[in-house]
């Protein structure tokens, strides 16, 4: 050292970058093949390499550091309500759209939902904000098919893999994205209390304005408290079509530009200053006589959004699994290289306990999410559709709920260097709560699970059949399964007070069954010992003695 050098920089860890996110994850690779999308392995290997590059990971940093900016007016004073994004946002969107994360399942093909789920889970390890408009576009497609006229005009643009952020009428664009706006100030998750109203436009007036597009047109007045991705080419919203309350709650399609080329009367009031998900624009809007096109039948808005919700909630599970995987890989990468008290952190027993516990949680989330994607792929099978009806709300509750604590623990592995904005753990920590909140909070999901079990005996039968596939080889699993199924069978009058416990146990049972069938024995036995033999604790690092932590950690991240 030179005389005035204060210290030597050593024992620091280089960033986790320039890695293949797919080939580093054996559990995801196995799930892809097992759940029916093995043909996509080569493309996912290439995508994993692209996403793991330092340049790609830096796009996420930039998109969140320089968040969206709202411009209500141009310099001449004209109302424009345009949102300006950093170029990094557009690069991320182009990457997602280019790989069909918004549309590929609707193009057909065996295992299309599973392949898309794997891509989405990989994207979730890089940046979460851009996943929001992608998810809404993906979920909107089945709803739009209820309106053949809208589908004919819009679906070719929506299914396009060319990202086109220009603010233009859809006829002039190469691709389109769709947003959603359901919640209002007074209601939140209780959309039945929405006050936004829609009045039908006379057919003669609509045709005079919009020509052949003038069918099922309504004028809409009201507001939305959360209106996601206001830069989207169109939005799906809910509005009342009569004075009877929820009896008239209907779904409408609001394009940003009307068929005559004019801007629709959608007034963006401000962008939300969110805790996380800061790259993505979420807004408050008012409809001052906006034109909307009816989707489905009047008064059937709730069933329409529930169908969309099954897809958005799948993505919440996938997104949380991806973020947890990202937090794990950063923590494990650090612990293998950081030396403390004479040896790497990852070789010290208590740290091994913490890391292995995190690895079990992450793998269980991944296998669950991929199994749920196969249910969606095979929804034409009534048993698979019914299983999805159970697993979607349960998984949305438990896996998303486990995320924030997981992120905090991963941050603690890295220590003070993880608790600064220079670290990607800071962004992950802020991101992880959001999937529990939007698309239905934890309580809403748990009550939905109980409702599904109470209304459809086939739901419990589908769950029992899935759990039976794990056999009777593990006595603790067998006992847990029997107790769970017996308890659920008694829920004809749902016990709302205990709904969270039941949702948690459903997910744990399914995760254990999947790991028993498909993971190495050292993974499944550790999961059962730490989750089924005793109730999961609030902290990670509570694995019992005898767990093969070294094997679990070697599997968790292949470097």
C-alpha positions in Angstrom: 0.0 0.0 0.0 1.1 3.6 -0.6 1.6 5.8 2.4 -1.7 7.5 2.4 -3.9 4.6 1.2 -6.5 4.0 4.0 -7.2 0.4 3.2 -7.2 -2.4 0.7 -10.5 -3.5 -0.9 -10.8 -7.2 -0.4 -13.2 -9.9 0.6 -16.0 -8.3 -1.4 -18.2 -10.1 -3.8 -18.7 -9.3 -7.4 -22.4 -8.9 -8.6 -24.4 -12.0 -9.6 -24.4 -11.4 -13.3 -23.3 -12.9 -16.6 -24.9 -16.1 -15.6 -27.5 -18.3 -17.3 -30.6 -18.0 -15.1 -32.2 -21.1 -16.6 -29.3 -23.5 -16.6 -28.5 -22.5 -13.0 -31.9 -23.8 -11.9 -32.3 -27.6 -12.0 -35.8 -27.4 -10.4 -37.1 -25.2 -13.2 -35.5 -27.3 -15.9 -37.1 -30.5 -14.5 -40.5 -28.9 -14.1 -40.5 -27.6 -17.6 -40.1 -31.2 -19.0 -42.3 -32.8 -16.4 -45.2 -30.4 -17.0 -45.2 -30.9 -20.7 -43.1 -28.1 -22.3 -39.8 -29.8 -22.8 -39.7 -28.7 -26.4 -39.1 -25.1 -25.1 -35.9 -26.0 -23.3 -33.5 -24.8 -26.0 -35.3 -21.4 -26.3 -35.4 -21.0 -22.5 -31.7 -21.8 -22.2 -31.0 -19.0 -24.7 -33.4 -16.7 -22.8 -31.7 -17.5 -19.5 -28.4 -16.4 -20.8 -29.8 -13.2 -22.2 -31.6 -12.3 -19.0 -28.6 -13.0 -16.9 -26.3 -10.6 -18.7 -25.0 -7.6 -16.9 -26.5 -5.4 -19.5 -30.0 -6.8 -19.1 -29.9 -6.7 -15.3 -28.8 -3.0 -15.5 -31.9 -2.3 -17.6 -33.9 -3.2 -14.5 -31.9 -0.8 -12.3 -32.3 2.1 -14.8 -36.0 1.6 -15.3 -36.6 1.8 -11.6 -34.2 4.6 -10.9 -35.7 6.8 -13.6 -39.4 6.0 -13.2 -42.3 7.1 -15.4 -43.3 10.8 -15.7 -46.8 12.0 -16.5 -47.3 14.9 -18.9 -51.0 16.0 -18.8 -50.5 18.8 -21.4 -48.2 19.6 -24.3 -46.5 22.9 -24.5 -49.4 24.5 -26.3 -51.7 23.5 -23.5 -53.5 20.6 -25.3 -54.5 17.7 -23.1 -52.4 14.7 -23.9 -52.1 12.6 -20.7 -48.9 10.9 -22.0 -46.5 8.9 -19.8 -42.8 9.2 -20.5 -40.5 6.2 -19.7 -36.8 5.8 -19.6 -35.4 3.9 -22.6 -34.6 1.0 -20.3 -38.3 0.4 -19.7 -38.9 0.1 -23.4 -36.0 -2.3 -23.8 -37.5 -4.5 -21.1 -41.0 -4.4 -22.7 -39.5 -5.2 -26.1 -37.8 -8.2 -24.5 -40.9 -9.5 -22.8 -43.2 -8.9 -25.9 -40.6 -10.3 -28.2 -40.6 -13.6 -26.3 -44.4 -13.8 -26.3 -44.8 -13.4 -22.6 -48.1 -11.5 -23.3 -49.6 -13.8 -25.9 -47.8 -17.1 -26.7 -50.4 -19.5 -25.0 -53.1 -18.0 -27.2 -51.2 -19.0 -30.3 -51.7 -22.7 -29.5 -49.3 -25.6 -29.1 -48.7 -28.3 -26.6 -47.5 -27.1 -23.2 -47.9 -23.4 -24.3 -49.0 -22.2 -20.8 -46.2 -24.1 -19.1 -43.5 -22.8 -21.5 -44.8 -19.2 -21.0 -44.9 -19.7 -17.2 -41.2 -20.7 -17.3 -40.3 -17.6 -19.3 -42.4 -15.4 -17.0 -40.7 -16.9 -13.9 -37.3 -16.1 -15.5 -38.3 -12.6 -16.3 -39.4 -12.2 -12.6 -35.8 -12.7 -11.6 -34.8 -9.5 -13.5 -37.6 -6.9 -13.3 -41.2 -7.0 -12.1 -42.7 -3.7 -13.2 -42.8 -4.5 -16.9 -44.5 -7.8 -16.1 -47.7 -5.9 -15.1 -48.8 -4.7 -18.5 -47.7 -8.0 -20.0 -49.9 -9.9 -17.5 -52.9 -7.7 -18.2 -52.5 -8.1 -22.0 -52.2 -11.9 -21.6 -55.3 -12.1 -19.3 -57.4 -9.9 -21.5 -57.4 -12.1 -24.6 -60.1 -14.6 -23.5 -62.4 -11.7 -22.5 -61.9 -9.9 -25.8 -62.9 -13.0 -27.7 -66.4 -12.5 -26.3 -66.7 -9.6 -28.7 -66.0 -10.9 -32.2 -65.9 -7.4 -33.7 -63.3 -6.2 -31.2 -61.4 -9.4 -31.4 -61.2 -9.2 -35.2 -59.7 -5.7 -35.1 -57.5 -5.9 -32.0 -56.3 -9.5 -31.5 -53.8 -9.4 -34.4 -52.1 -6.4 -32.8 -52.3 -7.9 -29.3 -50.8 -11.2 -30.3 -48.0 -9.5 -32.2 -44.5 -10.0 -30.8 -43.5 -6.5 -31.9 -43.5 -3.9 -29.1 -44.8 -0.6 -30.3 -44.9 2.1 -27.6 -46.1 4.9 -29.9 -49.2 6.8 -28.9 -51.3 6.2 -32.0 -54.7 4.7 -33.0 -54.3 0.9 -33.1 -54.8 0.8 -36.9 -51.4 2.6 -37.2 -49.5 0.4 -34.8 -47.6 -2.9 -35.1 -48.5 -4.2 -31.7 -50.8 -3.3 -28.8 -51.0 -3.8 -25.0 -54.0 -3.8 -22.8 -54.4 -2.4 -19.3 -57.1 -2.8 -16.6 -58.9 -0.6 -14.2 -61.4 -2.2 -11.7 -61.0 -0.6 -8.3 -62.4 2.7 -7.1 -61.7 4.9 -4.0 -64.7 3.6 -2.0 -64.4 -0.1 -2.7 -61.0 -1.5 -3.3 -61.4 -5.3 -3.7 -65.2 -4.8 -3.3 -65.8 -3.9 -6.9 -69.6 -4.4 -6.4 -69.6 -1.0 -4.7 -68.3 0.7 -7.9 -70.1 3.9 -8.8 -68.7 4.5 -12.3 -71.7 4.4 -14.6 -72.2 3.6 -18.3 -75.1 4.9 -20.4 -75.9 3.3 -23.8 -75.3 5.5 -26.9 -78.1 5.5 -29.4 -77.2 3.1 -32.3 -77.7 5.9 -34.9 -75.4 8.2 -32.9 -72.8 5.6 -32.5 -72.8 4.6 -36.1 -72.6 8.2 -37.1 -69.5 8.6 -35.0 -67.7 5.3 -35.5 -69.3 3.6 -38.5 -69.2 -0.1 -38.3 -67.6 0.1 -34.9 -70.7 1.7 -33.5 -72.3 -1.4 -31.8 -72.7 -1.9 -28.1 -71.3 1.6 -27.4 -71.7 3.3 -24.0 -70.7 6.7 -22.5 -68.9 6.3 -19.3 -68.6 8.7 -16.4 -66.7 8.0 -13.2 -63.2 7.2 -11.9 -60.7 4.5 -11.1 -58.4 4.7 -8.1 -55.9 2.3 -9.6 -55.7 2.3 -13.4 -52.7 0.2 -14.4 -50.4 1.1 -17.3 -52.3 4.2 -18.5 -50.0 4.2 -21.6 -51.8 1.1 -22.8 -53.7 1.1 -26.1 -56.9 0.1 -24.4 -58.2 -0.8 -21.0 -60.9 -3.2 -19.6 -62.9 -1.6 -16.8 -66.1 -2.2 -14.8 -69.1 0.1 -14.8 -72.7 0.1 -13.6 -75.2 -0.2 -16.4 -78.4 0.3 -14.3 -79.4 1.7 -11.0 -79.7 -1.6 -9.3 -76.1 -1.8 -8.1 -74.1 -4.9 -8.8 -76.9 -6.3 -11.0 -75.7 -4.0 -13.7 -72.0 -4.2 -13.2 -70.6 -4.8 -16.7 -67.2 -5.0 -18.4 -66.2 -2.4 -21.0 -63.4 -2.0 -23.5 -62.0 1.6 -23.5 -59.5 2.3 -26.3 -57.1 5.1 -25.9 -57.9 6.4 -29.3 -61.5 6.2 -30.7 -62.2 4.6 -34.1 -62.5 8.2 -35.6 -58.9 8.9 -34.4 -59.8 11.2 -31.5 -58.5 10.6 -28.0 -61.0 9.0 -25.7 -62.1 11.0 -22.6 -59.8 9.3 -20.1 -58.2 11.9 -17.9 -55.1 10.8 -16.0 -55.1 12.7 -12.7 -51.7 11.5 -11.4 -49.3 8.6 -11.1 -49.1 6.5 -7.9 -46.0 6.9 -5.9 -45.7 3.3 -5.0 -43.5 1.5 -2.5 -42.1 -0.8 -5.2 -42.9 -1.6 -8.8 -41.6 1.8 -9.5 -40.7 1.3 -13.1 -44.4 0.6 -13.9 -46.9 3.4 -14.2 -50.0 3.1 -12.1 -52.5 5.9 -12.2 -55.7 7.5 -11.0 -58.1 8.5 -13.8 -61.5 10.0 -14.4 -63.8 9.2 -17.3 -65.5 12.3 -18.5 -67.9 10.8 -21.0 -65.4 8.3 -22.4 -66.7 5.8 -25.0 -66.6 2.1 -24.1 -67.6 -1.0 -25.9 -69.5 -3.7 -23.9 -67.6 -7.0 -23.4 -69.9 -9.9 -22.8 -73.4 -9.4 -21.5 -74.7 -6.5 -19.5 -74.6 -7.3 -15.8 -72.0 -10.1 -16.3 -69.0 -8.0 -15.5 -68.0 -10.0 -12.4 -67.8 -13.3 -14.2 -65.8 -11.7 -17.0 -63.2 -10.3 -14.6 -63.1 -13.5 -12.6 -62.0 -15.4 -15.7 -59.3 -12.8 -16.3 -58.4 -13.1 -12.6 -57.5 -16.7 -12.9 -54.7 -15.7 -15.3 -53.5 -12.6 -13.5 -53.4 -14.6 -10.2 -51.3 -17.3 -11.9 -48.9 -14.6 -12.8 -48.8 -13.4 -9.2 -47.7 -16.8 -8.2 -45.1 -17.0 -10.9 -43.9 -13.5 -10.3 -43.4 -14.1 -6.6 -41.7 -17.4 -7.3 -39.3 -15.6 -9.7 -38.6 -12.8 -7.2 -37.9 -15.3 -4.5 -35.6 -17.2 -6.8 -33.7 -14.0 -7.6 -33.3 -13.2 -3.9 -32.0 -16.7 -3.2 -29.4 -16.6 -6.0 -28.0 -13.2 -4.9 -27.8 -14.4 -1.3 -26.2 -17.8 -2.1 -23.8 -16.3 -4.6 -22.7 -13.9 -1.9 -22.4 -16.4 0.8 -20.3 -18.8 -1.2 -17.7 -16.0 -1.7 -17.8 -13.9 1.4 -15.4 -15.0 4.1 -16.1 -14.4 7.8 -14.3 -15.8 10.8 -11.9 -17.8 8.6 -14.3 -19.5 6.1 -17.0 -18.7 3.6 -20.4 -17.9 5.0 -22.0 -20.8 3.1 -19.8 -23.3 4.9 -20.9 -22.2 8.4 -23.6 -24.4 9.9 -26.2 -21.8 11.0 -25.9 -19.9 7.7 -26.3 -23.3 5.9 -29.5 -23.7 7.8 -30.8 -20.4 6.7 -29.8 -20.7 3.1 -31.1 -24.3 2.7 -34.4 -23.2 4.3 -34.6 -20.5 1.7 -33.7 -22.9 -1.1 -36.5 -25.3 0.0 -39.0 -22.5 0.0 -37.9 -21.3 -3.5 -38.0 -24.8 -5.1 -41.4 -25.5 -3.6 -42.7 -22.3 -5.0 -41.3 -23.1 -8.4 -42.7 -26.6 -8.6 -46.1 -25.4 -7.4 -46.3 -22.5 -9.9 -45.3 -24.8 -12.8 -47.9 -27.4 -11.8 -50.5 -24.7 -11.7 -49.5 -23.6 -15.2 -50.1 -27.2 -16.4 -53.6 -27.1 -14.9 -54.3 -24.0 -17.0 -52.8 -25.7 -20.0 -55.2 -28.7 -19.5 -58.2 -26.7 -18.4 -60.4 -28.6 -21.0 -60.1 -31.6 -18.5 -62.7 -30.9 -15.8 -60.5 -32.4 -13.1 -57.5 -30.1 -14.0 -59.8 -27.1 -14.2 -61.2 -27.9 -10.8 -57.7 -28.4 -9.4 -56.7 -24.9 -10.8 -59.8 -23.5 -9.1 -58.3 -24.7 -5.7 -54.6 -24.1 -6.3 -55.0 -20.6 -7.8 -56.4 -18.7 -4.7 -54.4 -20.9 -2.3 -51.1 -20.4 -4.1 -51.8 -16.7 -4.7 -52.2 -16.4 -0.9 -49.4 -18.5 0.5 -46.6 -18.1 -2.1 -47.1 -14.4 -2.4 -47.4 -14.0 1.4 -44.1 -15.8 1.9 -42.2 -13.4 -0.4 -41.6 -10.4 1.8 -40.1 -12.4 4.7 -38.0 -14.3 2.1 -36.6 -11.1 0.7 -35.8 -9.7 4.1 -33.9 -12.9 5.0 -32.0 -12.9 1.8 -31.0 -9.3 2.4 -29.8 -10.2 5.8 -27.5 -12.9 4.4 -25.7 -10.1 2.5 -25.8 -7.8 5.5 -25.4 -4.0 5.3 -24.4 -4.2 1.7 -27.8 -5.7 0.9 -29.6 -2.9 2.7 -28.5 -0.1 0.3 -30.0 1.0 -2.9 -26.8 -0.2 -4.8 -28.0 -3.7 -4.1 -30.7 -5.4 -6.2 -32.0 -6.8 -2.9 -33.4 -3.4 -2.1 -35.6 -3.4 -5.2 -36.6 -7.0 -4.6 -37.6 -6.2 -1.0 -39.9 -3.4 -2.2 -41.4 -5.5 -5.0 -42.3 -8.7 -3.0 -45.3 -7.3 -1.1 -47.2 -6.2 -4.2 -48.4 -9.6 -5.5 -50.1 -10.2 -2.1 -52.0 -7.0 -2.6 -53.2 -6.6 -6.1 -55.4 -9.0 -8.0 -57.1 -9.9 -4.7 -55.6 -9.6 -1.2 -54.7 -12.5 1.0 -58.0 -12.6 2.8 -59.9 -12.4 -0.5 -57.9 -15.4 -1.8 -58.5 -17.5 1.3 -62.2 -16.8 1.3 -62.3 -17.6 -2.4 -60.7 -21.0 -1.7 -63.3 -21.8 0.9 -66.1 -20.8 -1.5 -64.7 -23.1 -4.2 -64.6 -26.0 -1.8 -68.1 -25.4 -0.4 -69.7 -24.9 -3.8 -68.1 -27.7 -5.7 -67.5 -31.2 -4.2 -65.4 -31.9 -7.3 -62.8 -29.3 -6.1 -62.0 -31.4 -3.0 -62.0 -34.6 -5.2 -59.5 -33.0 -7.6 -57.2 -31.9 -4.7 -57.4 -35.4 -3.1 -56.5 -37.0 -6.4 -53.5 -34.8 -6.8 -52.3 -35.5 -3.3 -52.9 -39.3 -3.7 -50.3 -39.4 -6.5 -47.6 -39.0 -3.9 -48.4 -42.4 -2.5 -48.1 -43.6 1.1 -44.3 -43.9 1.5 -43.9 -41.0 3.9 -45.9 -41.5 7.1 -45.8 -37.8 8.0 -47.1 -36.7 4.7 -49.8 -39.4 4.8 -51.0 -38.2 8.2 -50.9 -34.5 7.1 -52.8 -35.3 4.0 -55.5 -37.3 5.8 -56.0 -34.6 8.4 -56.2 -31.9 5.8 -58.7 -33.6 3.6 -60.9 -34.6 6.6 -60.9 -30.9 7.7 -61.7 -29.6 4.3 -64.6 -32.1 3.9 -66.3 -30.4 6.8 -66.3 -26.9 5.2 -69.7 -26.9 3.7 -70.3 -24.0 6.1 -67.0 -22.3 5.6 -65.0 -21.3 8.7 -63.9 -17.8 7.6 -62.0 -17.3 10.9 -59.6 -20.1 10.0 -59.4 -19.6 6.3 -55.7 -18.6 6.2 -54.6 -21.7 8.0 -56.5 -23.9 5.5 -55.1 -22.2 2.5 -51.6 -22.5 3.9 -52.0 -26.2 4.5 -53.4 -26.8 1.1 -50.3 -25.3 -0.5 -47.9 -27.1 1.8 -49.6 -30.4 1.1 -49.4 -29.9 -2.7 -45.8 -28.7 -2.5 -44.8 -31.7 -0.4 -46.6 -34.1 -2.8 -44.8 -32.6 -5.8 -41.4 -32.7 -4.1 -42.0 -36.3 -2.9 -42.7 -37.3 -6.5 -40.1 -35.3 -8.4 -37.4 -33.9 -6.2 -34.4 -35.7 -4.7 -35.1 -37.3 -1.4 -32.9 -34.9 0.6 -35.1 -32.1 -0.7 -38.5 -33.7 0.0 -37.6 -35.1 3.4 -36.2 -31.7 4.6 -39.3 -29.9 3.3 -41.7 -32.3 5.1 -39.6 -32.2 8.3 -39.6 -28.4 8.4 -43.1 -27.7 7.1 -45.4 -30.7 7.8 -44.0 -32.2 11.0 -44.2 -28.8 12.6 -45.9 -25.5 11.7 -43.6 -23.2 9.7 -42.1 -20.4 11.8 -41.9 -16.8 11.1 -38.2 -16.9 10.4 -36.0 -19.0 8.1 -33.2 -21.1 9.5 -35.3 -23.5 11.6 -34.4 -26.8 9.8 -34.1 -29.8 12.1 -30.8 -31.6 12.5 -30.0 -34.3 9.9 -30.9 -32.2 6.9 -28.4 -32.5 4.1 -27.9 -28.7 3.7 -24.8 -29.2 1.4 -26.8 -31.2 -1.1 -29.7 -28.8 -1.0 -27.5 -25.8 -1.6 -25.5 -27.5 -4.4 -28.8 -28.1 -6.2 -30.2 -24.6 -5.5 -27.7 -22.7 -7.7 -25.5 -24.4 -10.3 -22.5 -22.1 -11.0 
